[in-house]
Amino acid sequence: MLASSILFSSSISPLGPMGEFMSTLTSTLFPFRSTSSNVRNSNVICHQSPLSSSRSRRKHRLSSWWSDYNLSMAHFIYFTSPGVLAMLGKDRVALYVLMMEECDPEKCTASKLVKFNLAKPIYRVKDVPRGCIVLNPLAGEVLSIKDGEIALRHGVLAVDCSWKNAEDFFNRVRIKGLHRRLPRLIAVNPINFGNPHILSTAEALASSLYILGFREQARDVLSIFKWGPHFFDVNKELLGETR
């Protein structure tokens, strides 16, 4: 019912698709809650008199738009919070990439994730979100499904740098967060195909999501690569051991 209401809604919000979506979602979940547009319409009916000047009309339209904007933003913040997303079956882990810009942009899997809005780029260590899971090949503890709640709350970070510089980077730079390493997995990306452990950034993030229990999102991450789906086939047994 919820999906059909959203897809076949005929009302068009002045705030665009997001405003329309939030308005429809709210009216479906909370049918007895009045929106700002309802209040505005009731006021017009009560007064039954047109605005006297164009200046007043502009002021009225601006006030109405601002009310709708605040309401839509409040709905957006509420409905995208981890708890509500989980309730609606929309669990999504925030993915971050610390961009060291050491590879060819055309071959960089991290850049493609950012391009498709599947990960958020970070360019300074101090901007790394507190409490997030940091994928670190030198970490003492292996990532497991027990870390799923932390990932959902704070996100997962991968460092996009050359494997030649990875050990030096993690020994030299201290990143605040929960450091975890991935288990032994086989790379499928064209550059390091068949090599154990030497995963691309996209493979590292996708495998971490899979291990943490967010398998649909894991497949979404690699779906933008031609070789992506093959990664799970090659590592099926290895990923199964991490359950």
matplotlib code that plots the C-alpha trace (Angstrom):
import matplotlib.pyplot as plt

x = [0.0, 2.8, 4.7, 1.5, 0.6, 4.1, 4.3, 0.8, 0.5, -0.9, 0.1, 3.1, 5.2, 6.8, 9.9, 10.5, 10.7, 12.1, 9.3, 6.7, 8.1, 8.2, 4.7, 3.2, 5.1, 4.0, 0.4, 0.5, 2.1, 0.4, -3.0, -4.4, -1.4, -2.0, 0.6, 1.5, -0.4, -3.6, -3.1, -2.5, -5.7, -7.8, -6.6, -7.5, -11.0, -11.5, -10.5, -12.2, -10.5, -7.8, -4.4, -4.6, -1.2, 1.4, 3.9, 1.7, 1.1, 4.9, 5.3, 2.6, 4.1, 7.5, 6.1, 4.2, 7.3, 9.5, 7.0, 6.8, 10.6, 11.1, 8.5, 10.1, 13.6, 12.3, 10.7, 13.9, 16.0, 13.5, 13.0, 16.7, 17.8, 19.2, 16.5, 13.6, 15.4, 15.7, 12.0, 11.1, 13.5, 15.9, 19.1, 22.0, 25.5, 27.3, 30.4, 33.4, 36.6, 39.7, 41.0, 44.8, 44.7, 47.6, 46.0, 44.7, 41.3, 39.9, 40.8, 40.1, 37.1, 36.7, 36.2, 33.5, 31.7, 31.8, 30.5, 27.5, 26.9, 27.6, 30.4, 31.3, 34.8, 37.0, 40.3, 41.6, 42.2, 40.7, 37.4, 36.9, 33.7, 34.2, 33.4, 33.4, 34.9, 38.2, 39.3, 43.0, 45.0, 47.3, 44.5, 44.7, 41.0, 39.0, 35.8, 32.7, 28.9, 29.1, 30.3, 27.1, 25.4, 28.5, 28.7, 25.0, 25.4, 28.8, 29.6, 32.6, 35.8, 38.2, 41.6, 42.1, 45.8, 48.4, 49.0, 52.7, 52.2, 49.5, 51.7, 53.7, 50.5, 48.8, 52.0, 52.5, 48.9, 46.6, 42.9, 40.4, 37.9, 37.3, 40.1, 39.3, 40.9, 39.2, 39.7, 41.5, 39.6, 40.5, 40.6, 38.5, 39.3, 41.2, 44.4, 44.9, 42.8, 43.3, 45.6, 44.6, 44.2, 45.0, 41.4, 40.3, 38.6, 35.2, 35.8, 36.9, 33.8, 31.5, 33.0, 32.8, 29.1, 28.6, 30.3, 28.4, 25.1, 24.2, 24.3, 21.9, 23.9, 27.1, 25.8, 24.7, 28.3, 29.8, 26.9, 28.4, 31.4, 31.2, 33.3, 31.5, 29.0, 31.7, 33.5, 30.8, 31.0, 34.7, 34.7, 31.5, 33.1, 35.5, 32.7, 30.6, 33.3, 32.9, 29.2]
y = [0.0, 2.4, 1.7, 2.1, 5.4, 6.8, 5.6, 6.6, 9.9, 12.6, 15.6, 17.5, 19.2, 22.6, 21.2, 18.6, 14.8, 14.8, 17.1, 15.0, 11.7, 13.0, 14.5, 11.3, 9.1, 11.3, 11.3, 7.5, 6.8, 9.7, 10.2, 12.4, 14.8, 18.2, 19.6, 23.2, 23.2, 22.1, 24.8, 27.4, 26.3, 26.4, 30.0, 31.0, 29.6, 31.3, 34.8, 34.4, 37.6, 37.9, 39.5, 43.1, 43.7, 41.8, 42.5, 40.8, 37.9, 37.4, 37.5, 34.9, 32.6, 32.9, 32.1, 29.1, 27.8, 28.2, 26.2, 23.4, 23.4, 23.1, 20.3, 18.4, 18.7, 17.5, 14.5, 13.8, 13.9, 11.7, 9.1, 8.7, 8.1, 4.6, 3.5, 4.5, 3.1, -0.2, -0.1, 0.5, -2.2, 0.3, -0.5, 1.3, 1.7, 5.0, 4.4, 6.7, 6.8, 8.6, 9.7, 9.7, 10.3, 8.0, 6.0, 6.6, 8.3, 6.4, 3.0, 4.1, 2.1, 4.6, 7.5, 5.5, 4.8, 8.5, 9.3, 7.1, 8.4, 5.0, 6.5, 9.8, 11.1, 12.4, 14.3, 15.0, 12.5, 14.9, 14.8, 11.1, 10.5, 9.5, 5.9, 4.6, 1.2, 1.7, -1.0, -1.6, -4.5, -4.3, -4.4, -7.2, -8.1, -9.4, -7.8, -9.8, -9.6, -8.5, -5.1, -4.6, -2.2, 0.0, 0.1, 1.1, 3.8, 5.3, 3.9, 2.2, 3.8, 2.6, 4.2, 4.6, 4.4, 2.3, -1.1, -0.3, 2.5, 1.0, -0.4, 2.8, 4.9, 2.9, 2.9, 6.6, 8.0, 7.5, 7.4, 7.5, 4.7, 0.9, -0.7, -4.0, -6.1, -8.2, -12.0, -13.6, -12.9, -13.1, -10.0, -10.0, -6.5, -6.5, -5.1, -7.6, -10.5, -13.7, -12.2, -12.8, -9.9, -7.2, -5.9, -2.7, -0.1, -1.1, -4.8, -4.0, -2.0, -4.5, -7.5, -5.6, -4.9, -8.6, -9.8, -7.2, -8.6, -5.9, -8.1, -6.2, -3.1, -5.0, -6.2, -2.6, -1.4, -3.8, -3.7, -0.7, -2.8, -5.4, -7.8, -6.9, -9.7, -12.3, -11.2, -12.9, -16.1, -16.4, -15.7, -17.5, -20.1, -17.6, -15.2, -18.1, -18.8, -15.3, -15.9]
z = [0.0, 0.9, -2.3, -4.5, -2.7, -3.4, -7.0, -8.1, -6.2, -8.5, -6.3, -7.4, -4.7, -5.4, -3.7, -6.4, -6.2, -2.6, -1.3, -3.1, -1.8, 1.8, 1.6, 0.2, 2.7, 5.6, 4.5, 4.2, 7.6, 9.5, 7.7, 10.6, 10.7, 9.2, 6.9, 6.4, 3.1, 4.9, 7.5, 4.8, 2.9, 6.1, 6.7, 3.2, 3.7, 7.0, 5.7, 2.4, 1.1, -1.5, -0.6, -1.3, -3.0, -5.0, -2.3, 0.2, -2.2, -2.6, 1.2, 1.6, -1.1, 0.5, 4.0, 2.6, 0.7, 3.8, 5.9, 3.3, 3.1, 6.9, 7.1, 4.2, 5.8, 9.1, 7.4, 5.5, 8.6, 10.5, 7.8, 6.9, 10.5, 11.0, 13.4, 11.0, 8.0, 9.8, 10.7, 7.1, 5.9, 4.4, 6.3, 4.5, 5.9, 5.2, 3.2, 3.3, 1.3, 2.3, -1.1, -1.2, -5.0, -5.8, -8.7, -12.2, -11.9, -14.8, -13.2, -9.6, -8.2, -5.3, -7.8, -9.5, -6.2, -5.5, -9.0, -8.5, -4.9, -3.4, -1.1, 0.3, -0.4, 2.4, 1.7, 5.2, 8.1, 10.6, 8.7, 9.2, 11.1, 14.8, 15.7, 12.1, 11.2, 9.5, 7.1, 8.0, 6.7, 9.7, 12.3, 14.8, 14.8, 11.8, 10.8, 11.8, 11.8, 15.4, 14.1, 12.2, 14.6, 14.8, 11.0, 10.7, 13.3, 12.3, 8.8, 7.2, 5.9, 3.3, 2.6, -1.2, -1.6, -3.4, -1.9, -2.1, 0.4, 2.6, 5.3, 5.6, 5.7, 8.5, 10.5, 10.1, 10.2, 13.1, 12.2, 15.0, 14.8, 15.1, 13.1, 11.5, 8.8, 6.2, 6.0, 3.1, -0.1, -3.8, -5.9, -9.1, -10.4, -13.7, -12.2, -9.4, -10.7, -8.7, -6.1, -2.5, -0.1, -2.8, -3.2, -4.8, -2.6, -4.1, -3.4, 0.2, 0.9, -0.7, 1.1, 4.4, 3.8, 3.0, 6.2, 8.3, 7.0, 4.5, 1.4, -0.8, -0.4, -1.0, -4.3, -5.2, -4.6, -7.1, -9.6, -11.4, -12.4, -15.2, -13.1, -9.8, -9.5, -10.2, -7.0, -4.8, -6.9, -6.6, -2.8, -2.0, 0.3, 1.8, 2.6, 4.0, 6.5, 8.1, 9.1]

ax = plt.figure().add_subplot(projection="3d")
ax.plot(x, y, z, "-o")
ax.set_aspect("equal")
plt.show()
